[in-house]
Amino acid sequence: MEVEPIQQLSPNDQIKLKAAVDLVKKANSLVFYTGAGVSASAGVPTFTGKNKLNSLLNLREELLDLKMPTYTHLAITRLLEVGKANFVVTSNHDNLHRKAGTKDDQLAELFGNAYVEKCLSCSTLFQRNVVCPPTGRFCESCGGKLIKTGVRYGQATPQEPLYAAAKA
């Protein structure tokens, strides 16, 4: 049985897609740099346009719990699994690369992750299944205070993911 494509690609897009596939096939090592556009089709706001600051400040992070990885997230994870890609650097903190199966050692989240808490004393990271609200939790290992790693507007970018991205 032949399946009809949901959307036909224009001849120009077909050429671009073939060129991208050829590049991936020929590459020895790939590093993906992703941002808001990769999560837009999952319904995550991109904070572009006239009201981007208002959109950013009014984002309800708990709505990220309902978002699922896109085909792009899944394709990148598959390329990592088969050894065609080595690393992902993302400016997103929406957890969608992790939900898609990208491993911690193959991912640098430049602005943290709304699902990860870090101990201020021993730096242990705790991956959560839902967005981490500020609850005043304490580290299970040392008793230190836990903070969310997701960077908010105006906060400094953490150094660790920057170093990991530079090494990739």
N, CA, C and O of each residue as an XYZ file, in Angstrom:
672
protein
N       0.834     -1.173      0.000
C       0.000      0.000      0.000
C       0.881      1.238      0.000
O       1.820      1.330      0.790
N       0.594      2.167     -0.856
C       1.364      3.404     -0.948
C       0.750      4.465     -0.036
O      -0.466      4.658     -0.019
N       1.595      5.137      0.706
C       1.132      6.164      1.623
C       1.331      7.521      0.968
O       2.412      7.825      0.465
N       0.290      8.326      0.977
C       0.381      9.672      0.435
C       1.122     10.574      1.421
O       0.831     10.536      2.617
N       2.062     11.377      0.952
C       2.729     12.311      1.869
C       1.745     13.345      2.393
O       0.843     13.778      1.676
N       1.923     13.730      3.629
C       1.048     14.734      4.236
C       1.223     16.066      3.524
O       0.252     16.773      3.256
N       2.468     16.398      3.221
C       2.740     17.675      2.571
C       3.781     17.435      1.493
O       4.831     16.848      1.757
N       3.495     17.885      0.288
C       4.460     17.764     -0.801
C       5.528     18.833     -0.645
O       5.221     19.983     -0.332
N       6.769     18.459     -0.859
C       7.852     19.436     -0.837
C       7.945     20.103     -2.202
O       7.768     19.464     -3.240
N       8.222     21.380     -2.177
C       8.427     22.093     -3.434
C       9.719     21.574     -4.058
O      10.559     21.014     -3.355
N       9.886     21.750     -5.355
C      11.141     21.314     -5.987
C      12.372     21.935     -5.317
O      13.393     21.268     -5.150
N      12.274     23.204     -4.938
C      13.391     23.870     -4.266
C      13.689     23.215     -2.911
O      14.850     23.005     -2.562
N      12.620     22.891     -2.142
C      12.812     22.235     -0.844
C      13.354     20.822     -1.011
O      14.131     20.357     -0.177
N      12.955     20.132     -2.080
C      13.487     18.795     -2.351
C      14.997     18.854     -2.584
O      15.742     17.994     -2.113
N      15.437     19.874     -3.315
C      16.868     20.063     -3.578
C      17.611     20.321     -2.267
O      18.673     19.748     -2.023
N      17.036     21.196     -1.422
C      17.655     21.500     -0.130
C      17.720     20.262      0.760
O      18.732     20.018      1.418
N      16.644     19.484      0.778
C      16.619     18.275      1.605
C      17.655     17.267      1.120
O      18.363     16.671      1.932
N      17.751     17.071     -0.176
C      18.746     16.141     -0.715
C      20.159     16.606     -0.372
O      21.012     15.795     -0.013
N      20.405     17.900     -0.481
C      21.728     18.435     -0.136
C      22.034     18.203      1.343
O      23.162     17.853      1.690
N      21.053     18.393      2.211
C      21.261     18.158      3.645
C      21.540     16.683      3.916
O      22.437     16.357      4.694
N      20.792     15.799      3.292
C      21.009     14.358      3.466
C      22.403     13.968      2.977
O      23.096     13.188      3.630
N      22.810     14.503      1.842
C      24.150     14.212      1.312
C      25.242     14.685      2.270
O      26.234     13.983      2.470
N      25.070     15.866      2.862
C      26.044     16.372      3.834
C      26.150     15.451      5.048
O      27.248     15.155      5.517
N      25.004     15.003      5.549
C      24.996     14.107      6.713
C      25.685     12.791      6.364
O      26.475     12.279      7.156
N      25.397     12.248      5.203
C      26.011     10.983      4.783
C      27.527     11.100      4.685
O      28.242     10.171      5.062
N      28.028     12.227      4.183
C      29.462     12.414      3.982
C      30.210     12.828      5.246
O      31.430     12.675      5.319
N      29.502     13.345      6.229
C      30.146     13.895      7.430
C      30.778     12.801      8.288
O      30.241     11.701      8.423
N      31.916     13.129      8.854
C      32.571     12.233      9.808
C      32.102     12.511     11.226
O      32.072     11.615     12.069
N      31.738     13.752     11.479
C      31.338     14.167     12.822
C      30.364     15.326     12.710
O      30.632     16.310     12.020
N      29.221     15.205     13.396
C      28.219     16.264     13.376
C      27.954     16.772     14.779
O      27.865     15.991     15.727
N      27.832     18.067     14.905
C      27.384     18.708     16.140
C      26.180     19.545     15.751
O      26.260     20.370     14.841
N      25.071     19.338     16.434
C      23.859     20.109     16.169
C      23.768     21.270     17.139
O      23.955     21.100     18.344
N      23.484     22.442     16.615
C      23.222     23.637     17.406
C      21.745     23.965     17.204
O      21.328     24.313     16.100
N      20.958     23.854     18.268
C      19.525     24.076     18.137
C      19.071     25.219     19.033
O      19.701     25.555     20.036
N      17.955     25.798     18.628
C      17.356     26.879     19.403
C      15.853     26.788     19.334
O      15.296     25.714     19.112
N      15.202     27.907     19.523
C      13.743     27.942     19.642
C      13.027     27.323     18.443
O      11.976     26.704     18.607
N      13.573     27.478     17.257
C      12.911     26.956     16.061
C      12.695     25.458     16.089
O      11.706     24.975     15.538
N      13.592     24.707     16.713
C      13.463     23.249     16.738
C      12.292     22.811     17.624
O      11.751     21.722     17.432
N      11.898     23.640     18.584
C      10.788     23.295     19.474
C       9.483     23.997     19.109
O       8.445     23.731     19.715
N       9.531     24.885     18.129
C       8.332     25.664     17.762
C       7.185     24.768     17.317
O       6.033     25.012     17.677
N       7.491     23.721     16.528
C       6.404     22.859     16.057
C       5.835     21.979     17.162
O       4.815     21.318     16.964
N       6.486     21.963     18.330
C       5.932     21.276     19.497
C       5.017     22.208     20.284
O       4.383     21.789     21.252
N       4.949     23.474     19.867
C       4.093     24.441     20.538
C       4.796     25.265     21.600
O       4.146     25.949     22.390
N       6.130     25.205     21.625
C       6.891     26.019     22.574
C       7.099     27.398     21.946
O       7.603     27.484     20.826
N       6.721     28.481     22.640
C       6.865     29.826     22.067
C       8.317     30.145     21.708
O       9.244     29.720     22.397
N       8.502     30.897     20.621
C       9.851     31.249     20.166
C      10.301     32.617     20.640
O      11.471     32.960     20.472
N       9.418     33.407     21.226
C       9.753     34.728     21.759
C      10.336     35.647     20.701
O      11.305     36.365     20.948
N       9.735     35.614     19.520
C      10.140     36.535     18.466
C       9.000     37.498     18.198
O       7.863     37.268     18.609
N       9.312     38.552     17.519
C       8.274     39.503     17.156
C       8.149     40.642     18.141
O       8.985     40.822     19.027
N       7.083     41.409     17.967
C       6.870     42.655     18.685
C       6.768     42.486     20.204
O       7.276     43.325     20.948
N       6.134     41.441     20.665
C       5.870     41.279     22.092
C       6.730     40.197     22.737
O       6.282     39.524     23.666
N       7.954     40.025     22.257
C       8.751     38.912     22.758
C       9.051     39.008     24.248
O       9.036     37.982     24.929
N       9.319     40.182     24.776
C       9.604     40.294     26.205
C       8.375     39.915     27.023
O       8.492     39.199     28.017
N       7.195     40.389     26.615
C       5.975     40.016     27.325
C       5.740     38.513     27.248
O       5.362     37.893     28.242
N       5.961     37.919     26.068
C       5.788     36.471     25.920
C       6.737     35.722     26.836
O       6.347     34.745     27.476
N       7.976     36.173     26.899
C       8.981     35.515     27.722
C       8.630     35.599     29.201
O       8.728     34.607     29.924
N       8.227     36.765     29.644
C       7.934     36.946     31.066
C       6.654     36.243     31.487
O       6.489     35.917     32.663
N       5.735     36.001     30.540
C       4.468     35.374     30.874
C       4.434     33.876     30.574
O       3.389     33.243     30.723
N       5.561     33.302     30.153
C       5.602     31.873     29.875
C       5.308     31.092     31.144
O       5.931     31.310     32.183
N       4.384     30.211     31.049
C       4.088     29.326     32.174
C       4.861     28.037     31.923
O       4.432     27.184     31.147
N       5.998     27.908     32.585
C       6.880     26.766     32.336
C       6.195     25.428     32.556
O       6.547     24.445     31.904
N       5.218     25.369     33.467
C       4.565     24.086     33.715
C       3.858     23.558     32.466
O       3.593     22.360     32.366
N       3.547     24.448     31.506
C       2.942     23.993     30.258
C       3.919     23.164     29.423
O       3.498     22.429     28.530
N       5.219     23.275     29.705
C       6.214     22.462     29.002
C       6.016     20.980     29.281
O       6.403     20.141     28.468
N       5.415     20.646     30.429
C       5.176     19.241     30.773
C       4.309     18.551     29.727
O       4.386     17.334     29.561
N       3.486     19.323     29.023
C       2.562     18.761     28.043
C       3.169     18.670     26.640
O       2.553     18.105     25.737
N       4.351     19.211     26.457
C       4.983     19.241     25.133
C       5.777     17.960     24.892
O       6.399     17.412     25.802
N       5.738     17.503     23.657
C       6.459     16.293     23.264
C       7.536     16.649     22.237
O       7.401     17.637     21.516
N       8.608     15.846     22.168
C       9.664     16.111     21.183
C       9.111     16.096     19.752
O       8.163     15.374     19.441
N       9.720     16.899     18.907
C       9.337     16.964     17.495
C      10.107     15.897     16.712
O      10.989     15.224     17.246
N       9.751     15.762     15.444
C      10.495     14.841     14.579
C      11.969     15.236     14.503
O      12.842     14.378     14.374
N      12.237     16.530     14.583
C      13.624     16.992     14.546
C      14.389     16.499     15.767
O      15.507     16.000     15.634
N      13.797     16.632     16.968
C      14.450     16.124     18.182
C      14.730     14.629     18.048
O      15.817     14.161     18.387
N      13.741     13.882     17.550
C      13.880     12.427     17.419
C      14.934     12.058     16.372
O      15.701     11.116     16.572
N      14.976     12.795     15.259
C      15.968     12.519     14.216
C      17.386     12.786     14.728
O      18.304     12.012     14.455
N      17.559     13.876     15.465
C      18.875     14.180     16.030
C      19.302     13.077     16.996
O      20.452     12.638     16.972
N      18.379     12.630     17.843
C      18.698     11.556     18.787
C      19.093     10.284     18.039
O      20.028      9.592     18.442
N      18.391      9.978     16.962
C      18.721      8.777     16.185
C      20.117      8.890     15.573
O      20.873      7.919     15.566
N      20.459     10.074     15.060
C      21.800     10.261     14.496
C      22.876     10.122     15.572
O      23.978      9.651     15.289
N      22.569     10.523     16.785
C      23.499     10.307     17.906
C      23.632      8.815     18.209
O      24.737      8.318     18.426
N      22.508      8.107     18.224
C      22.506      6.678     18.551
C      23.316      5.851     17.560
O      24.001      4.907     17.956
N      23.243      6.194     16.282
C      23.959      5.418     15.268
C      25.389      5.913     15.051
O      26.111      5.393     14.200
N      25.794      6.929     15.831
C      27.169      7.403     15.758
C      27.449      8.389     14.641
O      28.607      8.716     14.382
N      26.420      8.862     13.986
C      26.622      9.823     12.898
C      26.815     11.239     13.444
O      27.473     12.070     12.818
N      26.239     11.501     14.605
C      26.403     12.792     15.276
C      27.044     12.543     16.633
O      26.928     11.456     17.198
N      27.725     13.570     17.150
C      28.449     13.418     18.411
C      27.845     14.208     19.561
O      27.967     13.814     20.720
N      27.183     15.337     19.240
C      26.842     16.255     20.318
C      25.733     17.198     19.889
O      25.558     17.479     18.703
N      24.981     17.686     20.881
C      23.937     18.686     20.654
C      24.190     19.852     21.605
O      24.389     19.657     22.804
N      24.180     21.049     21.064
C      24.259     22.274     21.854
C      22.920     22.980     21.644
O      22.528     23.237     20.505
N      22.219     23.295     22.731
C      20.920     23.939     22.583
C      20.782     25.148     23.494
O      21.305     25.183     24.608
N      20.062     26.134     22.985
C      19.746     27.299     23.806
C      18.383     27.132     24.486
O      17.937     28.018     25.214
N      17.732     26.002     24.248
C      16.427     25.735     24.849
C      16.590     25.133     26.241
O      17.557     24.420     26.508
N      15.648     25.423     27.116
C      15.647     24.753     28.418
C      14.328     24.006     28.620
O      13.844     23.861     29.742
N      13.750     23.529     27.493
C      12.433     22.901     27.492
C      12.459     21.387     27.718
O      11.397     20.770     27.808
N      13.628     20.778     27.812
C      13.791     19.349     28.102
C      13.436     18.433     26.926
O      13.454     17.212     27.085
N      13.117     18.980     25.766
C      12.653     18.139     24.668
C      13.751     17.261     24.076
O      13.457     16.167     23.594
N      15.004     17.706     24.098
C      16.082     16.818     23.632
C      16.201     15.610     24.558
O      16.371     14.485     24.088
N      16.114     15.833     25.857
C      16.178     14.722     26.825
C      14.966     13.803     26.687
O      15.104     12.581     26.738
N      13.773     14.391     26.512
C      12.570     13.569     26.314
C      12.703     12.697     25.069
O      12.154     11.596     25.017
N      13.431     13.189     24.067
C      13.641     12.431     22.833
C      14.670     11.318     23.013
O      14.786     10.437     22.161
N      15.418     11.354     24.117
C      16.386     10.298     24.386
C      17.838     10.707     24.295
O      18.717      9.856     24.432
N      18.126     11.987     24.067
C      19.512     12.435     24.018
C      20.143     12.259     25.398
O      19.576     12.668     26.412
N      21.318     11.647     25.416
C      22.008     11.374     26.681
C      22.708     12.627     27.217
O      23.104     13.512     26.459
N      22.849     12.675     28.540
C      23.466     13.828     29.207
C      24.850     14.162     28.651
O      25.184     15.335     28.480
N      25.659     13.129     28.367
C      27.034     13.372     27.923
C      27.117     13.788     26.452
O      28.207     14.024     25.933
N      25.971     13.877     25.788
C      25.924     14.324     24.399
C      25.161     15.643     24.250
O      24.780     16.021     23.142
N      24.940     16.342     25.368
C      24.066     17.500     25.355
C      24.616     18.626     26.224
O      24.978     18.414     27.381
N      24.674     19.828     25.648
C      24.998     21.035     26.415
C      23.789     21.956     26.327
O      23.435     22.430     25.248
N      23.160     22.205     27.467
C      22.012     23.094     27.539
C      22.509     24.450     28.042
O      22.693     24.655     29.242
N      22.720     25.362     27.105
C      23.378     26.625     27.420
C      22.670     27.434     28.500
O      23.321     28.126     29.283
N      21.364     27.353     28.547
C      20.600     28.128     29.523
C      19.960     27.228     30.573
O      18.922     27.573     31.137
N      20.571     26.085     30.837
C      20.058     25.170     31.845
C      18.849     24.411     31.340
O      18.603     24.327     30.137
N      18.096     23.856     32.285
C      16.945     23.026     31.964
C      15.915     23.209     33.070
O      16.227     23.066     34.252
N      14.704     23.523     32.682
C      13.636     23.762     33.654
C      13.284     22.503     34.442
O      12.516     22.576     35.402
N      13.828     21.354     34.055
C      13.537     20.073     34.700
C      14.690     19.569     35.561
O      14.610     18.477     36.124
N      15.741     20.341     35.668
C      16.926     19.890     36.404
C      17.201     20.848     37.557
O      17.210     22.067     37.387
N      17.425     20.268     38.735
C      17.833     21.040     39.902
C      19.287     20.712     40.207
O      19.759     19.607     39.938
N      19.988     21.687     40.771
C      21.396     21.531     41.100
C      21.607     21.904     42.560
O      21.044     22.878     43.059
N      22.434     21.105     43.235
C      22.766     21.404     44.625
C      23.817     22.508     44.658
O      24.839     22.430     43.976
N      23.553     23.528     45.455
C      24.499     24.633     45.587
C      25.763     24.236     46.343
O      26.787     24.908     46.223
N      25.709     23.155     47.121
C      26.871     22.730     47.909
C      27.756     21.729     47.170
O      28.969     21.923     47.081
N      27.161     20.658     46.639
C      27.979     19.592     46.033
C      27.842     19.499     44.517
O      28.499     18.668     43.892
N      27.002     20.334     43.920
C      26.784     20.411     42.464
C      26.106     19.186     41.870
O      26.074     19.054     40.646
N      25.565     18.287     42.680
C      24.821     17.139     42.158
C      23.599     17.639     41.407
O      22.916     18.560     41.853
N      23.327     17.013     40.246
C      22.168     17.373     39.437
C      21.050     16.362     39.666
O      21.300     15.164     39.806
N      19.822     16.855     39.703
C      18.656     16.006     39.882
C      17.686     16.249     38.736
O      17.100     17.326     38.624
N      17.517     15.231     37.877
C      16.569     15.306     36.758
C      15.174     15.018     37.297
O      14.964     14.010     37.972
N      14.229     15.891     37.005
C      12.846     15.744     37.455
C      11.938     15.418     36.270
O      12.286     15.695     35.122
N      10.781     14.833     36.550
C       9.820     14.493     35.502
C       8.886     15.637     35.152
O       8.200     15.588     34.131
N       8.854     16.655     35.978
C       8.033     17.833     35.730
C       8.887     19.074     35.957
O       9.942     19.001     36.587
N       8.430     20.212     35.441
C       9.150     21.467     35.644
C       9.339     21.687     37.137
O       8.420     21.470     37.928
N      10.537     22.119     37.517
C      10.882     22.298     38.927
C      10.413     23.658     39.439
O      10.984     24.687     39.079
N       9.388     23.667     40.267
C       9.020     24.942     40.887
C       9.977     25.232     42.040
O      10.577     24.302     42.579
N      10.135     26.473     42.425
C      10.991     26.760     43.580
C      10.290     26.304     44.862
O       9.388     26.977     45.361
N      10.717     25.151     45.389
C      10.035     24.573     46.554
C      10.881     24.572     47.815
O      10.394     24.212     48.887
N      12.144     24.970     47.702
C      13.003     24.944     48.879
C      13.496     23.550     49.205
O      13.791     23.257     50.364
N      13.592     22.671     48.196
C      14.086     21.310     48.425
C      15.567     21.329     48.775
O      16.283     22.299     48.522
N      15.999     20.215     49.370
C      17.397     20.060     49.761
C      17.980     18.801     49.149
O      17.259     17.843     48.872
N      19.285     18.808     48.940
C      20.024     17.719     48.315
C      19.909     16.439     49.134
O      20.041     16.450     50.358
N      19.663     15.347     48.437
C      19.555     14.041     49.075
C      20.922     13.527     49.516
O      21.008     12.656     50.382
N      21.989     14.060     48.925
C      23.340     13.599     49.245
C      23.973     14.362     50.399
O      24.511     13.767     51.332
N      23.902     15.702     50.322
C      24.644     16.490     51.312
C      23.778     17.451     52.130
O      24.257     18.059     53.087
N      22.508     17.586     51.754
C      21.626     18.495     52.480
C      21.668     19.931     52.003
O      20.989     20.786     52.570
N      22.456     20.220     50.966
C      22.541     21.577     50.430
C      21.254     22.001     49.745
O      20.413     21.167     49.411
N      21.108     23.285     49.539
C      19.912     23.843     48.897
C      19.921     23.531     47.400
O      20.962     23.617     46.749
N      18.754     23.169     46.858
C      18.610     22.897     45.430
C      18.027     24.116     44.729
O      17.133     24.787     45.244
N      18.563     24.384     43.529
C      18.028     25.452     42.688
C      17.758     24.891     41.298
O      18.398     23.933     40.864
N      16.804     25.503     40.609
C      16.504     25.116     39.233
C      17.637     25.607     38.335
O      18.168     26.696     38.554
N      18.012     24.819     37.331
C      19.110     25.223     36.454
C      18.647     26.076     35.284
O      19.481     26.696     34.624
N      17.361     26.129     35.004
C      16.865     26.949     33.905
C      17.157     28.419     34.144
O      16.738     28.979     35.157
N      17.872     29.048     33.222
C      18.248     30.459     33.347
C      17.048     31.327     32.986
O      16.365     31.070     31.994
N      16.798     32.334     33.778
C      15.713     33.275     33.535
C      16.267     34.529     32.862
O      17.476     34.764     32.858
N      15.383     35.312     32.307
C      15.755     36.542     31.617
C      16.642     37.408     32.508
O      16.279     37.711     33.645
N      17.801     37.805     31.991
C      18.711     38.676     32.728
C      19.737     37.956     33.574
O      20.659     38.590     34.088
N      19.602     36.618     33.737
C      20.581     35.874     34.523
C      21.777     35.484     33.662
O      21.683     35.441     32.435
N      22.889     35.204     34.307
C      24.118     34.806     33.606
C      23.999     33.381     33.070
O      23.324     32.537     33.659
N      24.663     33.129     31.949
C      24.725     31.794     31.371
C      25.706     30.953     32.188
O      26.813     31.407     32.473
N      25.314     29.725     32.571
C      26.227     28.858     33.331
C      27.490     28.525     32.515
O      27.421     28.377     31.295
N      28.618     28.410     33.179
C      29.894     28.155     32.505
C      30.035     26.724     31.976
O      30.594     26.523     30.898
N      29.535     25.725     32.720
C      29.739     24.320     32.338
C      29.252     24.000     30.928
O      30.003     23.417     30.146
N      27.994     24.372     30.575
C      27.569     24.043     29.208
C      28.327     24.830     28.135
O      28.492     24.337     27.019
N      28.783     26.019     28.446
C      29.584     26.783     27.492
C      30.895     26.066     27.189
O      31.313     25.983     26.034
N      31.540     25.548     28.232
C      32.774     24.789     28.030
C      32.527     23.514     27.237
O      33.315     23.172     26.355
N      31.429     22.797     27.544
C      31.103     21.575     26.824
C      30.822     21.872     25.349
O      31.232     21.119     24.466
N      30.118     22.976     25.094
C      29.812     23.355     23.703
C      31.091     23.701     22.946
O      31.238     23.343     21.778
N      32.009     24.389     23.601
C      33.266     24.767     22.945
C      34.109     23.533     22.612
O      34.791     23.505     21.588
N      34.062     22.514     23.477
C      34.823     21.271     23.223
C      34.228     20.456     22.090
O      34.945     19.718     21.413
N      32.912     20.582     21.873
C      32.245     19.794     20.830
C      32.748     20.213     19.462
O      32.309     19.669     18.449
